[in-house]
């Protein structure tokens, strides 16, 4: 089984601070010695039949609609859901247009992953005034239309984020409660922001983020004890699942070994973030087979690391580009080490709860593997 992001469009209807804003600030950032293809069309240029024939070669293929904002191309998404012989369909969206998806297509989705960053003030600060309320309204509409699958909160976090308060708000939000939460650190994406942010980032990590992760882990285990409930915090659940089962891993997102991105031109990159990085193309939908795509693993600094087999390498893009240099790269890696060590300390308590029957080992299994959630933020 291979999971495929299908990028429907590169366009978006929002101008988020950490996406659009940083693209504008760092437009001249692509000088890594890595070939970049700047001629990728904004929207799909291939025939859906070409993707259909490619997908048909994998009877268990999963399709994840992605962008930009994929719902700017609702008609193309509907066409693909009608034509592609995928086992499962997932959607990543900012949810501003989610109410416009007809009920028959909403109900056919397995998972809807929604970009939201915490409470109203924080989400609107990052993403634009009124976005939080629009997300809550449209997520509720999806439920009313009959969607009974998993709705995931997909956070981007940086210096303004209180990770504990933000994650718990999304589980306990009176406007709309999410089934699951994961997050991604806004770090190592651009070179030009390192000098500007390195002091504030380091201070935030030490004084806010790491303590917040610790507090979140404490609350996570406390709820297991008091309620017999395992909150589906993806970084916690998946890493703990590996610890409990003694499993080793490659990149936990699946990029370039069990998950690929179908660009708008039909070429295959390891993930949407690496779209256009032609040195890392894995093939294309015209001549390739899902079971014969190029496999790429992390290299360099990650290969020296003692926690590689449980971390998996964090991010192929960050590993390949080293935007913050070795020093900045290792600073971010310390957040991963803190996360893993925090969970290691919780493992004996969780094993005891499983033995007592308060929770089950199966509570830590992912509903669908490699659904593009950030396991190593």
C-alpha positions as CSV (number, residue, x, y, z in Angstrom):
1,X,0.0,0.0,0.0
2,X,1.2,3.5,-0.9
3,X,-0.4,6.8,0.2
4,X,-0.5,9.5,-2.4
5,X,-0.9,13.2,-1.8
6,X,-2.7,14.6,-4.8
7,X,-2.0,18.3,-5.0
8,X,-5.1,19.7,-6.7
9,X,-3.8,23.3,-6.8
10,X,-0.9,25.4,-5.5
11,X,-3.3,28.3,-4.9
12,X,-4.7,29.2,-1.5
13,X,-7.4,31.6,-0.3
14,X,-5.6,32.5,3.0
15,X,-2.4,34.4,3.6
16,X,-1.1,32.8,6.8
17,X,1.8,34.4,8.6
18,X,4.0,31.3,8.6
19,X,3.2,30.3,5.0
20,X,2.4,33.2,2.7
21,X,4.2,35.7,4.9
22,X,7.4,33.7,5.0
23,X,7.4,33.0,1.3
24,X,7.4,36.7,0.7
25,X,10.2,37.3,3.2
26,X,12.3,34.4,1.9
27,X,11.6,34.4,-1.8
28,X,15.4,34.3,-2.6
29,X,16.0,31.4,-0.3
30,X,16.4,28.7,-2.9
31,X,20.2,28.5,-3.2
32,X,21.0,25.1,-1.6
33,X,22.7,23.5,-4.7
34,X,19.5,21.5,-5.1
35,X,17.7,21.8,-8.5
36,X,14.3,23.4,-8.3
37,X,11.7,23.3,-11.0
38,X,9.9,26.6,-11.1
39,X,7.5,25.6,-14.0
40,X,5.1,23.5,-12.1
41,X,1.5,24.5,-13.1
42,X,-0.7,26.1,-10.5
43,X,-3.4,23.6,-11.1
44,X,-3.5,20.0,-12.5
45,X,-2.3,19.8,-16.1
46,X,-2.7,16.0,-16.5
47,X,-5.8,14.0,-17.4
48,X,-7.5,12.3,-14.5
49,X,-7.4,9.1,-16.5
50,X,-3.6,9.1,-16.3
51,X,-3.7,9.2,-12.5
52,X,-6.5,6.5,-12.6
53,X,-4.3,4.1,-14.6
54,X,-1.4,4.7,-12.2
55,X,-3.4,4.3,-9.0
56,X,-5.0,1.2,-10.4
57,X,-1.7,-0.6,-10.1
58,X,-2.0,-0.5,-6.3
59,X,-5.2,-2.1,-5.0
60,X,-4.7,-0.6,-1.6
61,X,-3.7,3.0,-2.6
62,X,-4.8,5.9,-0.4
63,X,-5.4,9.3,-1.9
64,X,-4.9,12.5,0.2
65,X,-6.3,15.6,-1.4
66,X,-3.9,18.5,-0.8
67,X,-2.9,22.0,-1.9
68,X,-2.6,25.0,-1.6
69,X,-6.2,24.8,-0.6
70,X,-7.6,21.7,-2.4
71,X,-11.2,22.9,-2.1
72,X,-10.5,25.7,-4.5
73,X,-10.8,22.8,-6.9
74,X,-13.9,21.0,-5.6
75,X,-15.1,19.9,-9.0
76,X,-11.7,18.3,-9.7
77,X,-11.8,16.5,-6.4
78,X,-15.3,15.2,-7.1
79,X,-14.2,14.0,-10.5
80,X,-11.2,12.2,-9.0
81,X,-13.4,10.6,-6.3
82,X,-15.6,9.3,-9.0
83,X,-12.8,8.0,-11.2
84,X,-9.9,6.9,-9.0
85,X,-9.9,3.3,-7.8
86,X,-8.4,4.3,-4.4
87,X,-9.1,2.3,-1.3
88,X,-9.5,5.4,0.8
89,X,-9.8,9.2,0.3
90,X,-8.5,11.8,2.8
91,X,-8.7,15.6,2.7
92,X,-6.3,18.2,4.0
93,X,-8.0,21.6,4.1
94,X,-8.2,25.0,5.8
95,X,-11.9,24.3,6.0
96,X,-13.0,27.8,4.7
97,X,-14.8,26.0,1.8
98,X,-15.7,22.7,3.5
99,X,-19.4,23.6,3.7
100,X,-19.5,23.7,-0.1
101,X,-18.6,19.9,-0.5
102,X,-21.8,18.0,-1.3
103,X,-22.9,15.5,1.4
104,X,-22.4,12.5,-0.8
105,X,-18.7,13.3,-1.2
106,X,-18.1,14.4,2.4
107,X,-19.5,11.0,3.6
108,X,-17.0,9.2,1.3
109,X,-14.0,10.7,2.9
110,X,-12.2,8.6,5.6
111,X,-10.5,11.5,7.3
112,X,-10.6,15.3,7.2
113,X,-7.5,17.1,8.4
114,X,-8.1,20.8,9.2
115,X,-5.5,23.4,9.7
116,X,-6.1,25.2,13.0
117,X,-3.6,26.5,15.5
118,X,-5.4,26.6,18.8
119,X,-7.9,29.0,20.3
120,X,-9.7,31.8,18.4
121,X,-7.1,34.5,19.1
122,X,-4.1,32.4,18.1
123,X,-5.7,30.9,15.0
124,X,-6.9,34.3,13.8
125,X,-3.5,35.8,14.5
126,X,-1.7,33.2,12.4
127,X,-4.4,32.6,9.7
128,X,-6.6,35.7,9.5
129,X,-9.6,37.4,11.2
130,X,-12.7,35.2,11.5
131,X,-10.9,31.9,10.3
132,X,-11.4,30.2,13.7
133,X,-15.2,30.7,13.7
134,X,-15.4,29.7,10.1
135,X,-13.6,26.4,10.8
136,X,-15.8,25.6,13.7
137,X,-19.0,26.3,11.7
138,X,-17.9,24.3,8.6
139,X,-16.6,21.4,10.7
140,X,-20.0,21.1,12.3
141,X,-21.7,21.3,8.9
142,X,-19.6,18.3,7.8
143,X,-20.8,16.3,10.7
144,X,-24.4,17.4,10.0
145,X,-24.0,16.2,6.4
146,X,-23.2,12.7,7.7
147,X,-19.4,12.6,7.9
148,X,-18.6,10.1,10.7
149,X,-14.8,9.7,10.1
150,X,-11.9,11.2,11.9
151,X,-11.5,15.0,12.0
152,X,-7.9,15.9,12.8
153,X,-6.6,19.3,14.0
154,X,-3.4,20.1,12.2
155,X,-1.4,22.8,14.0
156,X,1.5,24.9,13.0
157,X,3.4,26.1,16.1
158,X,6.0,28.7,16.8
159,X,7.0,31.3,19.4
160,X,3.4,32.6,19.9
161,X,2.1,29.1,20.7
162,X,1.4,27.7,24.2
163,X,1.5,24.0,23.1
164,X,-0.4,22.7,26.2
165,X,-3.2,25.3,26.1
166,X,-3.5,25.0,22.3
167,X,-3.7,21.2,22.1
168,X,-6.1,20.9,25.1
169,X,-8.3,23.6,23.7
170,X,-8.8,21.7,20.5
171,X,-9.9,18.6,22.4
172,X,-12.2,20.5,24.8
173,X,-13.4,23.3,22.5
174,X,-17.1,24.0,23.1
175,X,-17.5,25.2,19.5
176,X,-16.1,22.0,18.0
177,X,-14.1,19.2,19.5
178,X,-11.5,17.4,17.3
179,X,-11.0,13.7,17.4
180,X,-7.2,14.0,17.1
181,X,-4.5,16.6,17.2
182,X,-1.0,16.9,15.7
183,X,1.4,19.7,15.2
184,X,4.4,20.8,13.2
185,X,7.2,23.2,14.4
186,X,7.6,26.1,12.1
187,X,11.4,25.6,11.9
188,X,14.0,24.7,9.3
189,X,11.8,25.7,6.4
190,X,13.6,28.9,5.5
191,X,17.2,30.1,5.8
192,X,16.5,33.8,6.0
193,X,14.5,33.5,9.3
194,X,17.2,31.8,11.4
195,X,19.1,34.9,12.4
196,X,15.9,36.7,13.1
197,X,14.4,34.0,15.2
198,X,17.2,31.9,16.7
199,X,17.2,33.7,20.1
200,X,13.5,33.8,20.4
201,X,13.1,30.3,19.2
202,X,15.6,28.9,21.7
203,X,14.0,30.8,24.6
204,X,10.5,29.6,23.6
205,X,11.7,26.0,23.3
206,X,13.3,26.1,26.8
207,X,10.7,28.2,28.6
208,X,7.4,27.3,26.9
209,X,7.4,24.5,24.3
210,X,9.4,21.7,26.2
211,X,7.6,22.5,29.5
212,X,4.3,22.4,27.7
213,X,5.1,19.0,26.1
214,X,5.9,17.7,29.6
215,X,2.6,19.1,31.0
216,X,0.7,17.7,28.0
217,X,2.3,14.2,28.6
218,X,1.4,14.4,32.3
219,X,-2.3,15.3,31.5
220,X,-2.3,12.5,28.8
221,X,-1.4,9.8,31.3
222,X,-3.6,11.3,34.0
223,X,-6.7,11.0,31.7
224,X,-5.7,7.3,31.1
225,X,-5.8,6.7,34.8
226,X,-8.9,8.7,35.7
227,X,-11.0,8.1,32.6
228,X,-9.5,5.1,30.8
229,X,-9.1,7.3,27.8
230,X,-6.1,7.7,25.5
231,X,-6.3,11.2,23.9
232,X,-5.3,10.8,20.2
233,X,-2.3,13.2,20.3
234,X,-0.5,11.8,17.3
235,X,3.1,12.4,18.4
236,X,2.4,10.8,21.7
237,X,0.3,7.9,20.5
238,X,2.5,6.8,17.7
239,X,5.8,7.1,19.4
240,X,4.4,5.2,22.5
241,X,3.0,2.5,20.2
242,X,6.5,1.9,18.8
243,X,8.0,1.9,22.3
244,X,5.4,-0.6,23.6
245,X,5.8,-2.9,20.6
246,X,9.6,-2.5,20.3
247,X,9.2,-1.3,16.7
248,X,11.8,0.6,14.7
249,X,10.9,3.0,11.9
250,X,12.0,4.9,8.8
251,X,10.6,8.5,8.4
252,X,7.4,8.4,10.4
253,X,5.5,10.6,7.9
254,X,6.3,7.9,5.2
255,X,7.8,10.4,2.8
256,X,9.7,8.8,-0.1
257,X,9.2,5.2,1.0
258,X,5.5,4.7,1.5
259,X,4.0,8.1,0.8
260,X,4.5,10.4,-2.2
261,X,3.2,13.6,-3.6
262,X,1.6,13.7,-7.1
263,X,2.5,17.2,-8.3
264,X,0.1,19.2,-10.6
265,X,2.3,18.1,-13.5
266,X,2.1,14.4,-12.7
267,X,5.6,14.1,-11.4
268,X,6.1,12.4,-8.0
269,X,8.0,14.2,-5.2
270,X,8.6,12.8,-1.7
271,X,6.0,15.1,-0.1
272,X,4.2,18.4,-0.9
273,X,6.9,20.4,0.9
274,X,9.5,19.0,-1.6
275,X,7.4,19.8,-4.6
276,X,9.6,21.1,-7.4
277,X,12.8,19.7,-5.9
278,X,13.7,17.7,-9.0
279,X,16.8,16.1,-7.6
280,X,14.4,14.2,-5.3
281,X,11.7,13.2,-7.8
282,X,10.7,9.6,-7.5
283,X,9.1,9.0,-10.9
284,X,5.8,10.1,-12.5
285,X,2.3,8.8,-13.1
286,X,2.9,8.2,-16.8
287,X,5.7,5.6,-16.6
288,X,5.9,4.6,-13.0
289,X,4.4,1.9,-10.9
290,X,3.5,2.5,-7.2
291,X,5.6,-0.5,-6.1
292,X,8.7,0.6,-8.1
293,X,9.1,4.2,-7.0
294,X,12.4,5.6,-5.9
295,X,13.0,5.2,-2.2
296,X,15.0,8.0,-0.4
297,X,16.1,8.0,3.2
298,X,17.6,10.6,5.4
299,X,21.4,11.1,5.5
300,X,24.0,13.3,7.1
301,X,23.5,14.4,10.7
302,X,20.5,12.0,11.2
303,X,22.7,8.9,10.6
304,X,24.9,9.9,13.6
305,X,21.9,10.0,16.0
306,X,21.2,7.4,18.7
307,X,17.5,7.9,18.5
308,X,17.2,7.6,14.7
309,X,15.4,4.2,14.9
310,X,12.5,5.7,16.9
311,X,12.6,9.3,15.4
312,X,13.0,8.1,11.8
313,X,14.8,11.3,10.8
314,X,12.1,13.9,11.5
315,X,11.9,15.5,8.1
316,X,13.4,14.7,4.7
317,X,13.1,18.3,3.5
318,X,14.9,19.6,6.6
319,X,17.5,16.9,6.3
320,X,18.2,17.6,2.6
321,X,18.3,21.4,2.8
322,X,19.7,22.2,6.2
323,X,18.2,25.7,6.1
324,X,19.3,26.6,9.6
325,X,22.8,25.0,9.3
326,X,24.0,22.2,11.6
327,X,23.7,24.2,14.7
328,X,20.1,25.2,14.1
329,X,19.3,21.7,12.9
330,X,20.5,20.2,16.1
331,X,18.6,22.8,18.2
332,X,15.4,21.6,16.6
333,X,16.5,18.0,17.2
334,X,16.7,18.7,20.9
335,X,13.0,19.2,20.9
336,X,12.6,15.7,19.4
337,X,14.9,14.2,22.0
338,X,13.0,15.9,24.8
339,X,9.7,14.6,23.4
340,X,11.0,11.0,23.1
341,X,12.6,11.1,26.6
342,X,9.4,12.4,28.1
343,X,7.5,9.5,26.6
344,X,10.1,7.0,27.7
345,X,9.6,8.2,31.3
346,X,5.8,7.6,30.9
347,X,6.2,4.1,29.4
348,X,6.2,2.1,32.7
349,X,3.0,3.9,33.9
350,X,1.3,3.1,30.6
351,X,2.4,-0.5,30.7
352,X,1.0,-0.9,34.2
353,X,-2.4,0.6,33.0
354,X,-2.5,-1.9,30.1
355,X,-1.8,-4.8,32.5
356,X,-4.6,-3.5,34.8
357,X,-7.0,-3.4,31.8
358,X,-7.7,0.3,32.2
359,X,-6.5,0.9,28.6
360,X,-5.5,-1.4,25.7
361,X,-2.4,-1.7,23.6
362,X,-4.7,-1.2,20.6
363,X,-5.6,2.3,21.9
364,X,-2.2,3.3,20.5
365,X,-2.7,2.0,17.0
366,X,-3.1,4.6,14.2
367,X,-6.5,4.5,12.5
368,X,-4.8,4.6,9.1
369,X,-1.0,4.5,8.8
370,X,0.9,7.3,7.2
371,X,-2.0,9.7,7.0
372,X,0.5,12.6,6.8
373,X,0.1,13.5,10.5
374,X,3.3,14.9,12.0
375,X,4.5,12.2,14.4
376,X,7.9,13.9,15.0
377,X,6.9,17.6,15.1
